[in-house]
Amino acid sequence: MSQNTDQPIIKLILAGDTKSYAKLITKYQHMVYNLALRLVGNKEDAEEVAQDTFLRAFNALADFKGESKFSTWLYRIAYHKGLDVIKKKRELKVSSIDSYPNLDVIYLESSWDSLEGKEQKRTIKEAMEDLDGDDAFLLTLFYFKELSLSEIAEIKSLQANTVKVKLFRARKRLASILKKKMEPEIIEGYERK
């Protein structure tokens, strides 16, 4: 989804063909909704964020200069709309990295290798649901949407190095959650031997 494929549609919309905006909505609706869901944590709020994102993007389309991909610009709007919802509901949780103990990486890796591919994906998905919205959002952008650090930095209005640190911390929290989820299965496996 490059910015070049979106430019002709954007030009049509800016020239007055507002019905063409439906093409952009269709193209990006699942992406925006899924990111919003990761950030806010529930379907109703994610739907609200997605609607607000597309409304805001439409109203600000003339401000889109094409210096980045349209999807990156849209992610940024979705991110800020998601933060607005979180702030309204006072669900913003700030946790210190110090509250997470050091992980036994060798233990986690050996356990992880014992899981099948589909089971790994299911386990990761469940663990991502246990992360706070910002961590899940970052990991989704980086691993599932395969955005670069600089693209994520632009979305979140941060420096790339700050994003790198936040990703490191989010991965560490995800690893902790995965370890907790996998411990019962591993203990059960050792007891069978």
C-alpha positions in Angstrom: 0.0 0.0 0.0 2.2 2.7 -1.2 1.5 6.4 -1.1 1.6 6.5 -4.9 -1.5 4.3 -5.2 -3.4 6.6 -2.9 -2.4 9.9 -4.4 -4.8 9.8 -7.4 -7.7 9.0 -5.1 -6.7 11.8 -2.7 -6.5 14.2 -5.7 -10.0 13.2 -6.7 -11.4 13.8 -3.2 -9.7 17.2 -2.9 -11.1 18.1 -6.3 -14.6 17.6 -5.0 -15.3 13.9 -5.6 -16.1 13.0 -2.0 -17.6 9.7 -2.9 -14.0 8.5 -3.7 -13.2 8.6 0.0 -15.1 5.4 0.3 -12.3 3.7 -1.6 -9.8 4.8 1.1 -12.1 3.7 3.9 -12.5 0.3 2.3 -8.8 0.0 1.8 -7.8 0.9 5.3 -10.8 0.1 7.6 -9.6 -3.2 8.8 -6.1 -1.9 9.5 -7.4 1.1 11.4 -10.0 -0.9 13.4 -7.4 -3.6 14.4 -4.9 -1.0 15.5 -7.6 0.8 17.5 -8.7 -2.5 19.1 -5.1 -3.2 20.2 -4.8 0.3 21.6 -8.2 0.7 23.4 -8.9 -3.0 24.2 -12.6 -3.3 23.4 -14.7 -3.4 20.2 -17.1 -0.6 21.0 -14.3 1.9 21.6 -12.3 0.6 18.7 -15.3 1.2 16.4 -15.6 4.8 17.8 -11.8 5.4 17.2 -12.0 4.0 13.7 -15.0 6.3 12.8 -13.4 9.3 14.4 -10.1 8.5 12.6 -11.8 8.5 9.1 -13.8 11.6 9.9 -10.7 13.4 11.1 -8.7 12.2 8.1 -11.4 13.4 5.7 -11.6 16.8 7.3 -7.8 17.2 7.3 -7.1 15.6 3.9 -6.0 18.9 2.5 -3.3 19.0 5.1 -1.9 15.6 3.9 1.3 16.6 2.0 2.3 13.2 0.8 5.7 13.3 2.6 4.9 10.0 4.2 2.6 7.1 3.3 -1.1 7.8 3.6 -1.3 4.8 5.9 1.3 6.2 8.2 -0.6 9.5 8.4 -3.8 7.5 9.1 -2.1 5.4 11.8 -1.0 8.6 13.5 -4.6 10.0 13.5 -5.9 6.6 14.8 -3.3 6.5 17.5 -4.2 10.0 18.8 -7.9 9.3 18.6 -7.3 6.1 20.6 -5.4 8.0 23.3 -8.3 10.4 23.5 -10.7 7.6 24.2 -8.3 6.1 26.8 -7.9 9.5 28.6 -11.7 10.0 28.6 -12.2 6.7 30.4 -9.2 7.2 32.6 -7.9 3.7 31.7 -4.4 4.9 30.9 -2.2 2.7 32.9 1.4 3.7 33.5 3.6 0.9 34.6 7.3 1.0 35.5 9.7 -1.4 33.8 11.1 -2.0 37.2 8.0 -3.9 38.2 8.9 -6.7 35.8 11.4 -9.3 37.1 14.3 -10.4 35.0 13.2 -13.1 32.6 14.7 -16.6 32.4 15.3 -16.3 28.6 16.7 -19.9 28.2 13.7 -21.3 30.0 11.3 -19.3 27.8 13.1 -20.2 24.5 13.2 -23.9 25.2 9.5 -23.9 26.1 8.7 -21.8 23.1 10.4 -24.2 20.7 8.2 -27.0 21.9 5.0 -25.2 20.6 3.7 -25.7 17.1 3.5 -22.7 14.7 -0.3 -22.3 15.0 -0.1 -22.7 18.8 2.7 -20.1 18.9 0.5 -17.6 17.0 -2.5 -18.3 19.3 -0.4 -17.9 22.4 1.1 -14.6 21.1 -2.4 -13.3 20.3 -3.7 -14.2 23.8 -0.6 -12.6 25.4 -1.0 -9.4 23.3 -4.5 -9.1 24.7 -3.0 -8.9 28.2 -0.7 -6.1 27.3 -1.7 -2.5 27.9 -2.9 -0.7 24.7 0.2 1.2 23.9 2.5 -1.9 24.1 0.1 -3.9 22.0 -0.2 -1.0 19.5 3.6 -0.7 19.2 4.2 -4.4 18.7 1.4 -4.6 16.2 2.8 -1.8 14.1 6.3 -3.2 14.2 5.8 -7.0 13.8 2.4 -7.4 12.1 2.2 -4.2 10.0 6.0 -4.2 9.5 6.5 -0.5 9.9 10.0 0.9 10.4 11.1 2.6 13.6 11.0 5.9 11.8 7.4 5.3 10.6 6.3 4.4 14.1 8.1 7.4 15.5 6.2 9.6 13.1 2.9 8.1 14.1 3.6 8.5 17.8 5.4 11.9 17.5 8.5 10.4 19.1 12.2 10.0 18.3 13.1 6.7 16.6 15.4 5.9 19.6 12.5 6.4 22.0 10.4 4.0 19.9 13.2 1.5 20.0 13.3 1.6 23.8 9.6 1.4 24.1 9.6 -1.6 21.8 12.3 -3.3 23.9 10.2 -2.8 27.0 7.0 -3.9 25.3 8.8 -7.1 24.1 10.1 -7.7 27.7 6.5 -7.3 29.1 5.2 -9.6 26.4 7.9 -12.2 27.2 6.8 -12.0 30.9 3.2 -12.6 30.0 4.2 -15.5 27.7 6.3 -17.1 30.4 3.3 -17.0 32.8 1.0 -18.4 30.2 3.4 -21.2 29.3 4.5 -22.3 32.8 1.5 -24.5 33.5 1.9 -26.3 30.2 5.6 -26.8 30.7 5.2 -28.1 34.3 2.6 -30.5 33.0 4.9 -31.7 30.3 7.7 -32.3 32.8 5.4 -34.2 35.1 4.5 -36.6 32.3 8.1 -37.6 31.7 
